[in-house]
Each structure stands twice: as structure tokens, then as C-alpha cells.
Amino acid sequence: MRGLLFSLVALVMAAGTVAVAADPVDFAKQIQPIFVAKCAMCHGEEKALGKLRLHSVEAITANEDKELLVAGKPDESEIVQRISLAADDKKRMPKDGDPLPKEEIDLIRAWIEQGATLVVAAEGAPMPEAAAAPAERPRVPAPAPLEGVTPAAPEAIAKVEQAGGLVMPLHAGSPLLSATFPTGRENVTDETTALLVDLAPQLVWLDLGRTKVTDAGLANVAKLTNLERLHLELTGTTDAGLPQIAALPRLTYLNLYGTKVTDAVFEQLKGLGHLEKLFLWQAPVSYDAAKAFAAATPGRDVNLGWDHPGVVRERLTKELASVAVQKEEVTKRVTTLEQEVVAAKAEQESTTKREEEIKKELEGLDKPKEEAKPAEEAKPAEEAKPAEEAKPADEAKPAEEAKPAEEAKPAEEAKPADKPAEEAKPAEAETPAP
């Protein structure tokens, strides 16, 4: 009975707290945008410093370092340790970039503490698109492979490297190049972009994120017509620079995280038929416009970040539907347990009543033993010697009866007079009247 009541209380408490329970962290919507915007420039698809890639689920799964992410133990996970170091620590990540905001670090910690789940799906719901097999997902048409590209001039590469750039082949033996500025990003300006023009035929991946490049510098970027991936996050890019970006016909990936572009970006870039991923986290764009732009091209992904109001609303709406289902299930279980409690209480009352009846019957069996010797029957109270009955008051000893007053010794009788009174002289005879 007690266990049943405890179960009911626990379920009622659970039903009351379903809506306020901590939300599970969604990797695709909340964690991956951080990795792409803050980590992928050094640990992504283009390059993998330290043999580490964080740009996708597959890349993270393939990492051999088991201490990088220790599910359930954020303090033992190297990624948390490195992003939590002091800004002046040489081991702190992102290297040569701004430290991650506390809210992003806390989000990564929460994700790892919850198990570092790479795919989050409600129970019984279909797996999200990110987890589907690649062949089943709609894909934006890829640009045609570049052919006939000759190797870049060494002196052109040297100029970029002297400005702090890192120029590397896209893969071994390929004339195609990637360029990034891993150190001294604050020194990379619009003038620096002019050095890239000589690499236009070969340059397909370019990372200018967190540099001092503005819309003016994008005029040089527009000349890199073979670019397929472009990082401009946290730069001075605004709507004025969008026409320069729209001039890159082969662009498949564009990161405008933290820039000042508005909904004008969707109109300006609608002609980029190969654009598959567009990152606009913390850019002042609207949710509806972003959804419409994504829907216009099957397979296109527009990432607004986990904290965009529209994304939050969508997530909460889905969660509300899920919580409603959970609440209904819990309510049914509570109702069932309440019915069981009512039945258990009735059974408890019945058994308690029977218990009292049995006790009374047992008491009745014990009473005859006491009746064999009634209380005081063997010796009636004062019957053997009635109170004062044998000797009534003043009757047993009459007053002075035992010793009559002076009877034993008549007056003057015991001691005769020496001379009897007038005995010798009889009374005179009555003289008759003459």
C-alpha cells in the first residue's frame, strides 16, 4: 500500500514538472553552429589541424581522440578544458580568436553532460534530416568540377603568406588552393584582399572570418570566381557588400555569422543556384524570410542559430506538442494509480474491520476462564461476620444489668447496727379514739 502511494506521488510530481524540465540540447541546432563558426576554420572540412575535424557529425564520430568528448563528463572532456582556459593561455581555443562567450561554453558543457548526443529525436518520431542517409537527402546541385587549372605562381602564394596567410593545396597533388589567416587576423584588411586576386584561378576555399575586411574589400573577393566556400563571419560585411558575394557563381558555403546583413541577403543571393549552406547566426534577419529562401531550393540549409526568436518559437512549439503527449500519458497513469489507491483503501478498511472482529472473538474466548471464580463469591463481603449483628447496640450488655446498682450490698444491711433502730421499742399502737 505504501509503495503504491509513493508511486502515485512520484508520478503526480513528474506530471507537474514535465513542462519545466531542462530542455535537451540539440546538436544540429545549438552545438554544430558553434563548431562551424568558431572551430571549423582550423578543424573543419578544409583543414584538420591536429587531425581534428568538428564540422559535421561524421567528422566528430571519426575523431580518434577519445578524451576530446567524454559523454556525461564535461570536466574530463578536452574540448571543454581548452575553450575554458584564460584568454592569454597558448592552449586556449579558438586559437588566435576571441574566447567563446560564457553562454556558448555553458551550452557545450550541458550538451556533453547530457551525453554528447549527435542526433536528438523525440521517442517514436522519425529521425531528423541530418541523420538520414546522404542518398535520401535532397542535395543542392554541386558546381561542375574545375578542369584545366594550372598551379599558382609561387610568388603569388608567397605574397599572401607574408601577410600572415596560410595557403595550402585542397588535397595532395591538386592545383586548387585554400587560404586562411590563422594568426594576426586583426592585421588583415581590405588591402590584404588585393593579394588574393593573383590566386583567383586556383583559390576555391577562403577564410576571412574575424578579420578587418569590410564591404570595400569584397570588391577583390568578387574576382575570385572559382570560390566555393567563403568565411566572412564577424567581419564588417553589410548589405552593401552582398552584390560582390552574388558575383561568385560556384559558391556552395557562405558564413555571415555576426555580420550586419538583413533580409536583403535573400534577394541578393537567390541567383546562387549552388549555395547549399548559409550561416546567419546573430545577423538581423527574419525567420520567415530565411525559411522561404531555404524552401526555394531543396536541400538548402539556412542556419539562424539556436537563439534566434523564430528558431526558439519553432523548437518550443514542437516541444509543446511532445510535452502534451507526455502529459496525456502521465495523466492516464495517474488515473490508473488513483483507482488502485481507492481500491486499496477499501481493502484496507475491510481488513481493519475484520481485524477488530477477530480481536473481539479472541477476547470472548478468554472470558470463561475468569467466570469460574467470580469476584468475591467465595467470600461474600462481611457475611461471615455481619457488621455488629451479633452484638446489637446496647443489647449484648444492658446498662448496669451485670451489676445491679447496690443490690449486692443493701443499704446498711451488711453491717447491722449495734442496736437495731427502735427494734426494741416497737411502734406505739394506734390509740383508738375515745
C-alpha positions in Angstrom: 0.0 0.0 0.0 2.7 2.4 1.0 4.7 1.6 -2.2 1.6 2.3 -4.3 1.1 5.7 -2.7 4.7 6.6 -3.2 4.4 5.6 -6.9 1.3 7.8 -7.3 3.0 10.8 -5.6 6.1 10.4 -7.8 4.0 10.3 -11.0 2.0 13.3 -9.9 5.2 15.2 -9.2 6.6 14.1 -12.6 3.4 15.3 -14.3 3.7 18.7 -12.7 7.3 19.2 -13.7 7.3 17.9 -17.3 6.9 21.4 -18.7 9.7 22.9 -16.7 12.2 20.1 -17.1 15.6 21.1 -18.6 15.5 21.0 -22.4 17.7 18.6 -24.2 20.5 20.3 -26.1 20.0 19.8 -29.9 23.4 19.2 -31.5 22.3 20.2 -35.0 20.6 23.5 -34.0 22.7 24.6 -31.0 26.1 23.0 -31.0 27.1 22.5 -34.6 26.7 26.2 -35.5 29.2 27.0 -32.7 31.7 24.4 -34.1 31.2 25.6 -37.6 31.5 29.3 -36.8 34.3 29.1 -34.2 36.2 25.9 -34.8 35.8 24.7 -38.4 38.3 27.2 -39.8 41.1 25.1 -38.2 39.2 21.9 -37.5 36.9 21.6 -40.5 36.4 20.2 -43.9 39.1 22.4 -45.4 41.8 21.5 -42.9 42.2 19.5 -39.8 44.9 20.8 -37.5 45.9 18.2 -35.0 43.9 15.7 -37.2 40.7 17.1 -35.6 37.5 18.0 -37.6 34.4 19.3 -36.0 32.3 20.5 -39.0 29.9 17.5 -39.1 28.5 14.5 -37.3 30.6 12.2 -39.4 33.8 14.1 -38.8 33.2 14.2 -35.0 32.4 10.5 -34.9 35.6 9.7 -36.9 37.9 11.5 -34.4 40.2 9.0 -32.7 40.9 11.1 -29.6 38.5 9.5 -27.0 39.3 12.3 -24.5 38.0 15.0 -26.8 34.4 14.3 -25.8 33.7 12.2 -22.7 30.0 11.7 -22.7 28.4 12.7 -19.4 31.7 14.2 -18.1 32.3 17.8 -19.4 35.1 18.4 -16.9 37.0 15.4 -18.3 36.4 16.4 -22.0 39.4 18.1 -23.5 37.3 20.4 -25.7 35.7 21.9 -22.6 39.1 22.3 -20.9 40.6 24.1 -23.9 37.7 26.5 -24.5 37.6 27.4 -20.8 41.2 28.4 -20.5 42.2 32.0 -19.9 42.4 34.3 -22.9 46.2 34.6 -22.7 46.8 30.8 -22.4 48.5 29.5 -25.5 46.4 26.3 -25.4 43.1 28.1 -25.3 40.8 27.5 -28.2 39.8 29.0 -30.6 43.4 29.8 -31.3 44.1 33.5 -32.1 40.4 34.2 -31.9 38.1 35.7 -29.4 37.2 33.4 -26.4 33.8 31.7 -26.7 31.1 33.6 -24.7 30.2 32.0 -21.4 26.7 31.1 -22.7 28.2 29.1 -25.6 30.7 27.3 -23.2 27.8 26.5 -20.8 25.8 25.1 -23.8 28.6 22.8 -24.8 29.1 21.7 -21.2 25.3 20.9 -21.0 25.4 19.0 -24.2 28.3 16.8 -23.1 26.7 16.4 -19.6 23.5 15.1 -21.3 25.6 12.5 -23.2 27.0 14.5 -26.2 24.2 13.1 -28.4 24.9 13.9 -32.0 21.3 13.4 -33.1 18.3 14.4 -31.0 14.9 12.9 -31.8 11.7 12.5 -29.8 10.8 9.0 -28.9 8.8 7.5 -31.7 9.4 10.4 -34.0 11.3 10.0 -37.3 15.0 10.8 -37.2 15.8 14.3 -38.3 17.0 15.1 -41.7 20.6 15.4 -40.5 20.7 11.8 -39.5 19.2 10.4 -42.8 21.4 8.6 -45.2 23.1 11.0 -47.7 21.4 9.3 -50.7 18.0 10.0 -49.2 18.6 13.7 -48.6 17.8 16.3 -51.2 21.0 18.0 -52.3 21.7 21.3 -53.9 23.3 20.7 -57.3 27.1 20.9 -57.0 29.1 23.1 -59.4 30.9 21.3 -62.2 34.4 20.2 -61.5 37.1 22.7 -62.4 39.3 21.5 -65.2 42.4 22.8 -66.8 43.6 24.7 -63.7 47.3 25.2 -63.6 49.3 25.5 -60.4 49.6 29.0 -58.9 52.7 31.0 -59.2 54.9 30.6 -56.1 55.5 34.3 -55.8 51.7 34.9 -55.6 51.5 32.4 -52.8 54.5 34.0 -51.0 52.8 37.4 -51.0 49.8 36.1 -49.2 51.9 34.2 -46.7 54.0 37.3 -46.0 50.7 39.0 -45.0 50.0 36.2 -42.4 48.1 33.9 -44.7 48.3 30.2 -44.9 47.9 28.8 -48.4 47.6 25.0 -48.8 46.6 22.6 -51.6 43.0 21.4 -51.3 44.3 17.9 -51.4 47.6 16.3 -52.3 48.7 16.9 -55.8 45.8 19.3 -56.6 46.4 22.8 -58.0 43.3 24.0 -56.2 44.0 26.0 -53.0 42.6 27.1 -49.7 43.7 30.2 -47.9 43.2 31.3 -44.3 44.7 33.7 -41.8 45.1 31.7 -38.6 47.2 34.4 -36.8 47.1 38.2 -36.8 43.6 38.4 -38.1 43.4 42.0 -36.8 46.0 42.9 -39.4 44.1 41.5 -42.3 42.3 44.5 -44.0 40.7 45.4 -47.3 44.2 45.9 -48.7 45.2 42.4 -47.9 42.4 41.0 -50.1 44.2 42.5 -53.1 46.9 40.0 -52.7 44.4 37.2 -53.3 43.5 38.3 -56.8 46.6 36.6 -58.3 45.3 33.3 -57.0 41.9 33.6 -58.5 42.1 30.6 -60.8 43.2 28.3 -58.1 41.6 29.6 -54.9 38.4 27.7 -54.1 38.2 28.0 -50.3 38.8 31.3 -48.5 38.6 32.1 -44.8 38.4 35.8 -43.9 36.5 35.3 -40.7 37.2 37.7 -37.8 39.4 39.9 -39.9 39.0 43.7 -40.5 37.7 43.2 -44.0 34.7 45.4 -45.0 32.4 45.7 -47.9 35.2 47.6 -49.8 37.4 44.6 -49.6 34.7 42.3 -51.1 35.3 44.0 -54.4 38.6 42.0 -54.6 36.8 38.8 -53.4 34.3 39.1 -56.2 37.2 38.5 -58.6 37.8 35.0 -57.1 35.1 33.5 -59.3 36.1 29.9 -58.6 35.4 30.3 -54.8 33.1 27.6 -53.4 33.5 28.3 -49.7 33.7 31.7 -48.1 34.0 32.6 -44.4 33.1 36.2 -43.6 31.8 35.7 -40.0 32.3 38.6 -37.6 33.6 41.0 -40.3 32.3 44.4 -41.3 30.1 42.9 -44.1 26.7 44.6 -44.6 24.0 44.6 -47.3 26.3 46.9 -49.4 28.7 44.0 -49.9 26.1 41.5 -51.0 26.3 42.2 -54.7 30.0 41.3 -54.6 29.2 38.0 -53.0 26.4 37.3 -55.5 29.1 37.5 -58.2 30.6 34.2 -57.0 28.6 31.6 -59.1 30.2 28.5 -57.7 29.6 29.4 -54.1 28.3 26.4 -52.0 29.0 27.6 -48.5 28.8 31.1 -47.0 29.2 32.1 -43.4 27.9 35.5 -42.5 27.6 34.9 -38.7 27.6 38.0 -36.6 27.5 40.4 -39.6 25.1 43.3 -40.3 23.3 41.8 -43.3 19.5 42.0 -43.3 16.7 40.2 -45.2 18.2 41.8 -48.3 20.6 38.9 -48.3 17.9 36.6 -49.6 17.0 38.7 -52.6 20.7 39.3 -53.5 21.8 35.7 -53.2 18.8 34.0 -54.8 20.7 33.6 -58.0 23.4 31.4 -56.4 22.0 28.1 -57.5 24.7 26.0 -55.9 24.5 27.6 -52.4 23.8 24.8 -50.0 24.7 26.2 -46.6 24.2 29.7 -45.4 25.0 30.7 -41.8 23.3 33.8 -40.5 23.6 33.3 -36.7 23.2 36.6 -34.8 22.6 38.5 -38.0 19.5 40.8 -38.1 17.4 38.6 -40.5 13.8 37.4 -40.1 12.8 33.8 -39.6 10.1 33.7 -42.2 12.3 35.2 -44.9 15.0 32.7 -44.1 12.6 29.8 -44.3 11.3 30.9 -47.6 14.8 31.2 -49.0 15.7 27.7 -47.8 12.5 26.2 -49.2 13.1 27.7 -52.6 16.0 25.3 -53.2 15.5 21.7 -52.0 18.4 20.7 -49.7 19.4 24.2 -48.9 20.1 24.9 -45.2 19.8 28.4 -43.7 21.2 28.3 -40.1 19.9 31.2 -37.9 21.4 29.8 -34.7 19.7 28.2 -31.7 18.8 31.5 -30.1 17.0 33.2 -33.0 13.5 34.1 -31.8 11.9 32.3 -34.7 14.0 29.2 -34.1 13.2 29.3 -30.4 9.5 29.5 -31.2 9.7 26.6 -33.6 11.6 24.5 -31.1 9.2 25.3 -28.3 6.2 24.6 -30.4 7.5 21.2 -31.3 8.4 20.6 -27.7 5.0 21.7 -26.5 3.4 19.1 -28.7 5.8 16.5 -27.4 5.1 17.5 -23.8 1.3 17.4 -24.4 1.7 13.8 -25.5 3.8 13.0 -22.4 1.3 14.8 -20.1 -1.6 12.7 -21.6 0.3 9.5 -20.9 1.3 10.5 -17.4 -2.3 11.6 -16.7 -3.6 8.2 -17.7 -1.1 6.5 -15.5 -2.0 8.8 -12.6 -5.7 8.0 -13.1 -5.0 4.3 -13.1 -3.0 4.6 -9.9 -5.7 6.7 -8.2 -8.2 4.0 -9.0 -5.8 1.4 -7.5 -5.4 3.6 -4.4 -9.2 3.8 -3.9 -9.4 0.0 -4.2 -6.5 -0.4 -1.9 -8.1 1.9 0.7 -11.4 -0.1 0.6 -9.4 -3.2 1.1 -7.5 -1.6 4.0 -10.8 -0.6 5.7 -12.2 -4.1 5.2 -9.1 -5.8 6.6 -9.1 -3.4 9.5 -12.7 -4.1 10.3 -12.1 -7.9 10.2 -9.0 -7.5 12.4 -11.2 -5.8 15.1 -13.8 -8.6 14.8 -11.1 -11.3 15.3 -9.7 -9.5 18.3 -13.2 -9.3 19.9 -13.7 -13.0 19.3 -10.4 -13.8 20.9 -11.3 -11.7 23.9 -14.6 -13.6 24.2 -12.6 -16.9 24.3 -10.6 -15.6 27.3 -13.6 -14.5 29.5 -14.9 -18.1 30.6 -11.7 -18.7 32.4 -12.4 -15.7 34.7 -16.1 -16.8 35.4 -15.0 -20.0 37.2 -14.1 -17.8 40.2 -16.5 -14.9 40.4 -15.2 -11.9 42.0 -15.6 -12.2 45.9 -18.2 -15.0 45.5 -16.2 -17.5 47.6 -16.2 -15.0 50.4 -19.2 -12.7 50.4 -18.5 -9.3 51.8 -18.8 -9.4 55.7 -21.2 -12.4 55.5 -19.1 -14.5 57.8 -19.2 -11.7 60.4 -22.1 -9.4 59.8 -21.3 -6.0 60.8 -22.3 -5.6 64.6 -25.2 -8.1 64.0 -24.0 -10.5 66.7 -23.9 -7.7 69.1 -26.7 -5.2 68.7 -26.1 -1.8 70.1 -26.6 -1.8 74.0 -28.3 -5.2 73.8 -25.5 -7.5 74.5 -24.6 -5.6 77.7 -27.7 -4.0 79.2 -27.0 -0.9 81.1 -25.9 -1.9 84.6 -27.6 -5.3 84.3 -24.5 -7.3 85.0 -24.0 -5.3 88.2 -27.3 -4.2 89.7 -27.0 -1.0 91.4 -26.1 -1.6 95.1 -28.1 -4.9 95.0 -25.2 -7.0 96.3 -24.9 -4.7 99.3 -28.3 -3.5 100.5 -28.2 -0.3 102.3 -27.0 -0.8 105.8 -27.8 -4.5 105.6 -24.3 -5.8 105.6 -23.4 -4.0 108.8 -26.1 -4.4 111.3 -26.4 -1.7 113.8 -25.2 -2.4 117.2 -28.6 -1.6 118.3 -31.4 -2.1 116.0 -33.2 1.0 115.4 -36.2 1.2 117.5 -36.5 -2.6 117.2 -36.5 -3.0 121.0 -39.2 -0.4 121.1 -42.0 -1.2 118.8 -44.1 1.5 117.3 -46.7 2.8 119.5 -50.0 1.2 118.9 -52.5 3.5 117.4 -54.7 4.7 120.3 -58.2 4.3 119.4 -60.1 7.5 119.5 -62.2 7.7 122.7 
